[in-house]
Amino acid sequence: MRVWKTSPPELLHHTLSDWFTPPTKLWFPQAAPVLDFAWYPNATSRDPASFCFVTSVRECPVKLLDASDGRLRASYKIVDHRERQVAPHSLAFNPLASKLYCGFEDAIEVFDVHVPGEGTRLRTTPSKKSRDGLKGIISTLAFSPDISSGLYAAGSLNPSSSTSSNIAIFSESTGEVPVMFVGDDHQDGFGIRSSCTQVMFNPFRPYLLYACFRRHDTIYCWDLRGDLGSPIQTFSRSGEANVKRNVIETNQKMHFDVDLGGNWLAIGDEHGDVSMFDLSSPDADNVEEVVLPPRRDISPTLKYHAHDDTIGSVAFHPLRALLLSASGSRHFESTLASTSDSSENEESDVEGNEDVVDSELVQQERQLGVKKRRAKLQPAVVDNSVKLWDFGENSSTALPQ
C-alpha cells in the first residue's frame, strides 16, 4: 500500500502552484493482495490518534494501520465455519466512528473499533438456499451522512434476479433485517441485472443514493423519500440515454465520487476519460415538492482525457477544488503482441538455423516423453499513474500536477 502526504490546510488560501510540492510517498507492504481500505473518519495528520486507516488483506484479519509509519494498531478477525480467516470485500465506518462494518459473502461483520478481536455477524440472507435477503458477496457499503437516521446501504456482486434487487438499505438499530430494497422497474424485473460495485449517499442531501454497476455505463440515483423502484436520475458517461447498448468491456471496478457540497459527481472510464456531472441543477433537488420529479437522463457537463488506461478511481479534495484520479489495468494481449514483434525483429537473421535445431530438439523431447511447462503470460503496464487536477477559479483548464 502507498500513502502520499500533501500540504497542510493552512495553505488553502494559496494557489495550487504556490503550495504544491511532490508529496511524500510512504510504502506499507502487505503479505497478500489488498481487497479494500477505508480511512478513519476525519483522519488528519494534525491529530495523530485519528491518522489511521483499515485495510482488508486476503486471508488475513482486518488491520488498523497507523498512516504515519504503517505500524499495526489493532486487528479484527473474521473466521468462517472452517476456522479460516476471511478478508472482507468492503469496509466502512459508521458516522460516529464507533463501529466498523465489513462485508463478505452473505454477511456483514460489525466490530467495536475500540475492542479488537471478534465482532457480531449480521446475516444478509437466512440461508444459502433461501431467495430472501441480500445474497452474494457484499461488495460495497456506505453510510448516510444523516447521523440520526442510522441508515446504510449495501450492494452485492450477485446480479439482481427478476423479483429482487442486489442493493438493500439497512438500519443500525434493526440489525440484519433490510429496511428496504432499491431497484429499477424499467429493467427486466425489479433489480438491475449487473453486479453492484459501489453505493454512495450524497453528502449534502442524504436522501439521495447513487450506485454504479460492473460493465455498466450508467450511474443510478434514487430518492429514498419516494418510489425506490424508479430512479429519479441516471448519469451516462457516453451521453446516450439507452443504457442497454452502452456496455463496458472491462470487468474492472470504476469508483465514482461526489464532492462534499453535493454539487458534482465524477467518474472515469475504460478509455482514460473523466466525466463530470452537475448535481446542482434545479431539478436535482426538489425538497418542497410532494411529487418527485420524473426520471431524467443526464449527460456529462465536462469530459476530458486524463490517462491512457482505465481509470479505476477518482476522489474530490474535501476543502479545495481538486480531483485525484488513478489509472491502471492489466493487459495480456499487448504483451503477446510486443513479445512476438520483438522476437521477429531480433532473430530474423538466424531464423533458418535455429528452426532446424529447434525442430530436432522437439522431436527428441517427444520421443523421450519430456514435458515442458508453458511460461505464464505476464500483464503489461500501459499507464498506472495518479494525477491531481485543479478546478479552481484561477484555472481555466484541468491540468495534471
C-alpha positions as CSV (number, residue, x, y, z in Angstrom):
1,M,0.0,0.0,0.0
2,R,1.1,3.6,-0.7
3,V,0.2,6.7,1.2
4,W,1.0,10.2,-0.1
5,K,1.2,13.2,2.2
6,T,0.3,16.5,0.8
7,S,0.4,20.1,2.1
8,P,-1.4,21.1,5.4
9,P,-4.8,23.0,5.4
10,E,-3.1,26.3,6.4
11,L,-2.0,26.8,2.8
12,L,-5.5,26.6,1.4
13,H,-5.6,30.3,0.5
14,H,-2.7,29.9,-1.8
15,T,-2.9,28.7,-5.4
16,L,-2.1,25.2,-6.3
17,S,1.3,26.1,-7.9
18,D,2.3,28.0,-4.7
19,W,1.9,25.2,-2.2
20,F,2.1,22.1,-4.2
21,T,5.3,20.1,-3.9
22,P,6.0,16.5,-4.8
23,P,4.1,14.6,-2.0
24,T,5.9,12.3,0.4
25,K,5.2,8.6,-0.5
26,L,5.1,6.0,2.2
27,W,5.3,2.3,1.4
28,F,3.4,-0.2,3.5
29,P,4.0,-3.7,2.0
30,Q,1.4,-6.4,2.7
31,A,1.6,-10.2,2.7
32,A,-1.2,-10.6,0.1
33,P,-3.4,-8.6,-2.3
34,V,-5.3,-5.8,-0.7
35,L,-9.1,-6.1,-1.3
36,D,-10.3,-2.8,0.2
37,F,-9.4,0.0,2.6
38,A,-11.1,2.8,4.5
39,W,-9.8,5.9,6.2
40,Y,-10.8,6.7,9.8
41,P,-13.5,9.4,9.7
42,N,-12.0,12.9,9.8
43,A,-8.4,11.5,9.7
44,T,-5.7,14.2,9.7
45,S,-2.0,14.2,10.3
46,R,-2.6,17.1,12.8
47,D,-4.3,14.6,15.1
48,P,-2.0,11.5,15.4
49,A,-4.8,9.5,17.2
50,S,-7.1,9.7,14.2
51,F,-4.5,9.5,11.5
52,C,-5.1,5.8,10.6
53,F,-7.0,3.6,8.2
54,V,-8.2,0.0,8.0
55,T,-7.3,-2.4,5.2
56,S,-8.5,-5.8,4.1
57,V,-5.8,-8.2,3.0
58,R,-6.6,-11.7,1.6
59,E,-6.5,-14.5,4.2
60,C,-5.6,-12.0,7.0
61,P,-7.6,-10.2,9.7
62,V,-8.7,-6.7,9.1
63,K,-5.8,-4.4,10.1
64,L,-6.0,-0.9,11.6
65,L,-2.7,0.7,10.5
66,D,-1.1,4.0,11.5
67,A,-0.9,6.2,8.4
68,S,2.4,7.8,9.5
69,D,4.5,4.7,9.8
70,G,2.4,1.7,8.9
71,R,2.5,0.1,12.3
72,L,-0.3,-2.2,13.3
73,R,-2.7,-0.6,15.9
74,A,-5.3,-3.3,16.1
75,S,-6.7,-6.3,14.2
76,Y,-10.3,-7.6,13.7
77,K,-10.6,-11.2,12.7
78,I,-13.4,-12.8,10.7
79,V,-13.4,-16.6,10.9
80,D,-15.7,-18.9,8.8
81,H,-17.1,-22.3,9.7
82,R,-13.7,-24.0,8.7
83,E,-11.7,-21.8,11.0
84,R,-10.2,-19.9,8.1
85,Q,-9.5,-16.1,8.0
86,V,-11.9,-14.3,5.8
87,A,-11.0,-11.0,4.2
88,P,-14.0,-8.7,3.6
89,H,-14.6,-7.1,0.2
90,S,-15.9,-3.9,1.6
91,L,-15.2,-1.7,4.7
92,A,-17.0,1.3,6.2
93,F,-17.0,3.2,9.5
94,N,-20.3,4.4,10.9
95,P,-20.6,8.2,11.1
96,L,-19.7,8.2,14.8
97,A,-16.6,6.1,14.1
98,S,-17.5,3.7,16.9
99,K,-18.3,0.7,14.7
100,L,-16.5,-0.9,11.7
101,Y,-18.7,-2.7,9.2
102,C,-17.1,-5.4,7.0
103,G,-19.0,-7.0,4.1
104,F,-18.2,-10.5,2.7
105,E,-20.2,-13.4,1.4
106,D,-23.8,-13.4,2.6
107,A,-22.9,-11.5,5.8
108,I,-21.7,-8.2,7.4
109,E,-19.4,-8.4,10.4
110,V,-19.7,-5.5,12.9
111,F,-16.8,-4.6,15.1
112,D,-16.4,-2.2,18.0
113,V,-13.4,-0.1,16.9
114,H,-12.2,0.2,20.5
115,V,-12.4,-3.5,21.2
116,P,-10.2,-5.5,18.7
117,G,-10.9,-9.2,18.2
118,E,-14.2,-10.8,17.1
119,G,-17.3,-9.0,16.1
120,T,-21.0,-9.5,15.6
121,R,-22.2,-11.2,12.4
122,L,-25.3,-10.0,10.6
123,R,-26.6,-12.5,8.1
124,T,-27.9,-10.7,5.0
125,T,-29.8,-13.9,3.8
126,P,-31.4,-16.6,6.0
127,S,-29.6,-19.5,4.3
128,K,-27.7,-20.5,1.2
129,K,-30.8,-21.9,-0.4
130,S,-33.1,-19.0,0.6
131,R,-34.1,-16.5,-2.0
132,D,-34.8,-13.8,0.6
133,G,-32.4,-11.1,1.7
134,L,-29.3,-9.8,0.1
135,K,-27.3,-12.7,-1.4
136,G,-23.7,-13.0,-2.6
137,I,-20.5,-11.1,-1.7
138,I,-21.3,-7.7,-0.1
139,S,-19.0,-5.6,-2.3
140,T,-19.8,-2.1,-1.1
141,L,-21.1,-0.4,2.0
142,A,-22.0,3.3,2.5
143,F,-23.5,5.1,5.5
144,S,-25.9,8.0,5.3
145,P,-24.5,11.4,6.3
146,D,-27.6,11.9,8.4
147,I,-26.4,10.5,11.8
148,S,-29.9,10.5,13.3
149,S,-31.2,8.1,10.6
150,G,-28.6,5.3,11.2
151,L,-29.1,4.1,7.7
152,Y,-26.5,2.4,5.5
153,A,-26.6,0.9,2.0
154,A,-25.1,-2.4,1.0
155,G,-24.6,-3.8,-2.5
156,S,-23.9,-7.3,-3.7
157,L,-21.9,-8.8,-6.6
158,N,-24.7,-11.1,-7.4
159,P,-26.8,-9.7,-10.2
160,S,-30.4,-8.9,-9.3
161,S,-33.0,-11.5,-10.0
162,S,-36.3,-10.8,-11.6
163,T,-38.0,-10.4,-8.3
164,S,-35.4,-8.8,-6.0
165,S,-32.5,-6.3,-6.0
166,N,-28.9,-6.5,-5.1
167,I,-29.0,-3.2,-3.2
168,A,-30.5,-3.0,0.2
169,I,-30.9,-0.4,2.9
170,F,-30.2,-1.4,6.5
171,S,-30.5,0.3,9.8
172,E,-28.0,0.1,12.7
173,S,-31.0,-0.3,15.1
174,T,-32.8,-3.1,13.3
175,G,-29.7,-5.3,12.6
176,E,-29.7,-7.8,9.8
177,V,-33.3,-7.2,8.6
178,P,-33.2,-4.9,5.5
179,V,-35.4,-1.8,5.8
180,M,-35.9,-1.6,2.0
181,F,-34.6,-2.5,-1.4
182,V,-33.9,-0.2,-4.3
183,G,-34.1,-1.1,-8.0
184,D,-35.4,-0.1,-11.4
185,D,-38.9,-1.2,-12.6
186,H,-37.9,-0.2,-16.2
187,Q,-35.5,-3.1,-16.4
188,D,-36.4,-6.8,-16.9
189,G,-37.6,-7.2,-13.3
190,F,-37.2,-5.1,-10.2
191,G,-33.4,-5.1,-9.8
192,I,-30.6,-4.2,-12.2
193,R,-29.0,-7.3,-13.8
194,S,-25.4,-6.5,-13.0
195,S,-23.0,-6.7,-10.1
196,C,-23.1,-3.6,-7.8
197,T,-19.6,-2.2,-7.4
198,Q,-20.3,1.0,-5.4
199,V,-23.0,2.8,-3.5
200,M,-22.7,6.3,-2.1
201,F,-25.0,8.9,-0.4
202,N,-25.0,12.5,-1.4
203,P,-23.0,14.3,1.4
204,F,-25.3,17.4,1.3
205,R,-28.6,15.6,0.5
206,P,-28.5,12.4,2.5
207,Y,-31.8,11.1,1.0
208,L,-30.1,10.7,-2.4
209,L,-28.4,7.3,-3.1
210,Y,-26.1,6.7,-6.1
211,A,-24.9,3.3,-7.4
212,C,-22.8,2.0,-10.2
213,F,-22.5,-1.5,-11.6
214,R,-19.9,-3.7,-13.3
215,R,-19.7,-3.4,-17.1
216,H,-22.5,-0.8,-16.9
217,D,-22.2,2.7,-18.4
218,T,-24.8,4.3,-16.2
219,I,-24.9,5.6,-12.6
220,Y,-28.3,5.5,-11.0
221,C,-29.7,7.8,-8.4
222,W,-32.7,7.1,-6.1
223,D,-34.6,9.4,-3.7
224,L,-35.3,7.4,-0.5
225,R,-38.3,9.6,0.2
226,G,-40.2,8.3,-2.8
227,D,-40.6,5.3,-5.1
228,L,-37.5,3.1,-4.6
229,G,-38.3,1.2,-7.8
230,S,-37.8,4.2,-10.1
231,P,-34.5,6.1,-10.2
232,I,-35.0,9.8,-10.4
233,Q,-31.8,10.3,-12.4
234,T,-29.4,8.4,-14.5
235,F,-25.9,9.6,-15.4
236,S,-24.4,8.1,-18.6
237,R,-20.7,8.5,-19.3
238,S,-21.3,8.1,-23.0
239,G,-24.0,10.7,-23.1
240,E,-26.6,8.3,-24.5
241,A,-29.8,7.5,-22.8
242,N,-30.1,3.9,-23.9
243,V,-28.2,2.1,-21.3
244,K,-28.7,-1.4,-22.8
245,R,-26.3,-0.6,-25.7
246,N,-23.7,1.1,-23.5
247,V,-21.8,-1.9,-22.2
248,I,-18.3,-1.5,-20.8
249,E,-15.9,-4.1,-21.9
250,T,-13.7,-4.3,-18.8
251,N,-14.7,-6.1,-15.6
252,Q,-12.6,-3.7,-13.6
253,K,-14.3,-1.7,-10.8
254,M,-14.5,2.0,-11.6
255,H,-15.3,4.1,-8.5
256,F,-17.0,7.5,-8.6
257,D,-17.1,10.3,-6.1
258,V,-19.4,13.2,-5.1
259,D,-17.8,16.4,-3.7
260,L,-18.5,17.5,-0.1
261,G,-21.1,20.1,-1.2
262,G,-23.1,17.5,-3.2
263,N,-22.8,19.6,-6.4
264,W,-20.5,17.5,-8.6
265,L,-20.2,13.8,-9.5
266,A,-17.0,12.5,-11.2
267,I,-16.1,9.1,-12.6
268,G,-13.6,7.7,-15.0
269,D,-14.0,5.1,-17.8
270,E,-12.0,2.4,-19.6
271,H,-10.7,4.9,-22.3
272,G,-9.0,7.1,-19.7
273,D,-11.6,9.9,-19.8
274,V,-13.0,11.6,-16.7
275,S,-16.7,12.6,-16.8
276,M,-18.1,15.4,-14.6
277,F,-21.9,15.7,-13.9
278,D,-23.6,18.8,-12.4
279,L,-25.8,17.8,-9.5
280,S,-26.8,21.4,-8.5
281,S,-29.5,21.8,-11.3
282,P,-32.9,22.9,-10.1
283,D,-34.5,19.6,-11.0
284,A,-31.9,17.7,-9.0
285,D,-33.3,18.8,-5.6
286,N,-37.0,19.4,-5.1
287,V,-37.3,19.4,-1.3
288,E,-40.7,21.1,-1.1
289,E,-42.3,19.1,-3.9
290,V,-44.6,16.3,-2.8
291,V,-44.4,14.6,-6.1
292,L,-40.8,13.7,-7.1
293,P,-39.6,14.8,-10.5
294,P,-39.7,12.3,-13.4
295,R,-36.7,10.3,-14.3
296,R,-34.0,12.3,-16.2
297,D,-31.1,11.1,-18.2
298,I,-28.1,13.4,-17.6
299,S,-25.1,13.8,-19.8
300,P,-21.6,14.9,-18.6
301,T,-21.1,18.6,-18.1
302,L,-17.4,18.2,-18.6
303,K,-15.4,15.3,-20.1
304,Y,-11.7,15.3,-20.7
305,H,-8.9,12.8,-21.4
306,A,-6.8,12.2,-18.2
307,H,-5.0,8.9,-18.6
308,D,-4.0,6.4,-21.3
309,D,-5.6,3.5,-19.5
310,T,-8.7,2.6,-17.4
311,I,-9.4,5.0,-14.6
312,G,-10.1,2.8,-11.6
313,S,-11.0,5.6,-9.1
314,V,-11.4,9.3,-8.7
315,A,-11.7,11.4,-5.5
316,F,-12.5,15.0,-4.7
317,H,-10.5,17.0,-2.2
318,P,-12.7,17.9,0.8
319,L,-11.6,21.5,1.0
320,R,-10.2,22.6,-2.4
321,A,-11.4,22.3,-6.0
322,L,-9.1,19.4,-6.7
323,L,-9.7,16.0,-8.2
324,L,-7.5,13.0,-7.8
325,S,-7.5,10.3,-10.5
326,A,-5.8,6.9,-10.5
327,S,-5.4,4.6,-13.5
328,G,-4.1,1.2,-14.2
329,S,-5.1,-2.1,-15.7
330,R,-3.7,-5.5,-16.8
331,H,-3.1,-6.1,-20.5
332,F,-2.2,-9.5,-21.7
333,E,-2.8,-9.1,-25.5
334,S,-0.4,-6.2,-25.8
335,T,2.3,-8.3,-24.0
336,L,1.9,-11.1,-26.6
337,A,2.0,-8.6,-29.5
338,S,5.1,-6.8,-28.2
339,T,6.9,-10.1,-27.5
340,S,6.1,-11.5,-30.9
341,D,7.2,-8.3,-32.7
342,S,10.5,-8.0,-30.8
343,S,11.4,-11.7,-31.3
344,E,10.7,-11.4,-35.1
345,N,12.9,-8.3,-35.4
346,E,15.8,-9.6,-33.3
347,E,16.0,-13.1,-34.6
348,S,15.3,-12.6,-38.3
349,D,19.0,-13.1,-39.2
350,V,19.3,-16.6,-37.7
351,E,15.8,-18.0,-38.2
352,G,16.8,-20.7,-40.6
353,N,19.5,-22.3,-38.5
354,E,17.5,-22.1,-35.2
355,D,14.4,-23.5,-36.8
356,V,16.3,-26.7,-37.8
357,V,17.8,-27.0,-34.3
358,D,14.5,-26.4,-32.5
359,S,12.7,-28.9,-34.7
360,E,15.3,-31.6,-33.9
361,L,15.1,-30.9,-30.1
362,V,11.3,-31.0,-30.2
363,Q,11.3,-34.4,-31.9
364,Q,13.8,-35.8,-29.4
365,E,11.8,-34.5,-26.4
366,R,8.7,-36.0,-27.8
367,Q,10.4,-39.4,-28.2
368,L,11.7,-39.2,-24.6
369,G,8.4,-38.0,-23.2
370,V,9.7,-34.8,-21.9
371,K,7.1,-32.2,-20.9
372,K,7.8,-28.5,-20.6
373,R,5.8,-26.0,-18.6
374,R,4.5,-23.1,-20.6
375,A,5.6,-19.7,-19.4
376,K,2.7,-17.8,-17.8
377,L,1.7,-14.6,-19.6
378,Q,2.8,-11.5,-17.7
379,P,0.5,-8.5,-17.7
380,A,1.8,-5.3,-19.5
381,V,1.6,-1.9,-18.0
382,V,0.2,1.0,-20.1
383,D,-0.5,3.8,-17.6
384,N,-0.5,3.2,-13.9
385,S,-0.3,6.8,-12.6
386,V,-2.0,9.1,-10.1
387,K,-2.8,12.7,-11.2
388,L,-4.1,15.7,-9.4
389,W,-6.4,18.1,-11.3
390,D,-7.1,21.7,-10.4
391,F,-10.6,23.2,-11.0
392,G,-10.1,26.4,-9.1
393,E,-11.2,29.9,-10.2
394,N,-7.7,30.7,-11.5
395,S,-7.5,27.5,-13.5
396,S,-9.1,27.7,-17.0
397,T,-8.5,24.0,-17.7
398,A,-7.8,20.9,-15.8
399,L,-4.0,20.3,-15.7
400,P,-2.3,17.4,-14.1
401,Q,0.2,18.2,-11.3
